Amino acid sequence: MGIVHVELFEFKPLATQEEVQQVCDRMMSLKDRCIHPKTHMPYLKTAIGGADVCPEGLRGRISHVFVSEFDTPEDRKFYLEEDPAFREAVESIEGIVERRQVVEFEPGEF
């Protein structure tokens, strides 16, 4: 089983639609841009995302979700601590994203 990494974004009230779209495009491009240092191949097992469509009204100000999956804890560690594509993406959201909340889990592990 892999590790599922979930990022929830709340955009700043004054963020333009163009800025929001640029952030979303950058986050979605990580699947191809995050390259494993040893294999020199993309290493995100899954990378999906989208705008919230839940009718329950429980999202607060969270509006967008991005989900990535890693095969190993080592891959996740590299992503969070060293991957230049991920670092660039995180730095680029400054001033546009009000709040970034992250949760992770291993499927079936409680």
C-alpha positions in Angstrom: 0.0 0.0 0.0 1.1 3.5 -0.8 0.8 6.8 1.0 -2.0 9.1 0.0 -1.2 12.9 0.3 -4.2 15.2 0.3 -3.9 19.0 0.0 -6.8 21.3 0.6 -6.6 24.9 -0.6 -8.5 28.0 0.5 -7.6 30.8 -1.9 -7.3 34.4 -0.8 -10.5 36.4 -1.4 -8.8 38.7 -3.9 -7.2 35.9 -5.9 -8.2 36.2 -9.5 -9.6 33.3 -11.5 -6.4 33.4 -13.6 -4.2 33.1 -10.5 -6.4 30.2 -9.2 -6.1 28.5 -12.6 -2.3 28.9 -12.7 -2.0 27.3 -9.2 -4.2 24.4 -10.3 -2.3 23.9 -13.5 1.0 24.0 -11.5 -0.3 21.5 -9.0 -1.6 19.1 -11.7 1.7 19.3 -13.6 3.6 17.8 -10.6 2.8 14.3 -11.8 5.1 14.8 -14.8 7.5 17.3 -13.2 8.4 15.3 -10.0 11.3 13.2 -11.1 12.8 10.4 -9.0 16.5 11.1 -8.2 17.6 7.5 -8.9 15.3 6.3 -11.7 15.0 9.7 -13.4 11.4 8.9 -14.0 8.2 10.5 -12.7 7.4 8.9 -9.3 4.0 10.1 -8.3 1.8 7.1 -8.5 -1.4 9.2 -8.7 -2.0 12.9 -9.0 -5.6 14.2 -9.3 -7.4 17.3 -8.2 -10.3 19.6 -8.7 -12.7 22.1 -7.3 -15.1 21.2 -4.6 -18.5 20.0 -5.8 -19.9 18.7 -2.5 -23.5 19.8 -1.8 -23.3 19.3 1.9 -22.0 22.8 2.6 -19.3 21.6 5.1 -16.2 22.8 3.2 -15.8 26.1 4.9 -13.6 28.2 2.6 -11.7 25.2 1.2 -12.4 25.2 -2.5 -9.8 23.0 -4.2 -8.3 19.6 -3.5 -5.2 17.9 -4.8 -4.4 14.2 -4.2 -1.1 12.5 -4.8 -0.1 8.9 -4.0 3.4 7.6 -3.3 4.6 4.0 -3.4 7.0 4.4 -0.5 7.7 6.7 2.5 11.1 7.5 0.9 9.3 8.9 -2.2 7.1 11.0 0.0 10.1 12.2 2.0 11.9 13.2 -1.1 8.8 15.0 -2.4 8.3 17.0 0.8 11.9 17.8 1.6 13.9 17.9 -1.6 12.0 17.7 -4.9 12.6 21.0 -6.7 9.3 20.9 -8.6 7.3 20.6 -5.4 9.4 23.3 -3.7 8.7 25.6 -6.7 5.0 24.9 -6.6 4.7 25.6 -2.8 6.7 28.8 -3.2 4.5 29.9 -6.1 1.2 29.8 -4.2 2.4 32.4 -1.6 0.2 35.4 -1.8 -2.6 33.5 -3.6 -3.5 30.7 -1.2 -4.8 31.8 2.1 -4.6 28.4 3.8 -3.1 25.1 2.7 -4.2 22.1 4.8 -2.5 18.7 4.3 -3.5 15.3 5.5 -2.0 11.9 4.6 -3.0 8.3 5.1 -2.2 4.8 4.3 -5.2 3.1 2.8 -6.7 0.6 5.3 -4.5 1.6 8.1 -6.5 2.9 11.1 
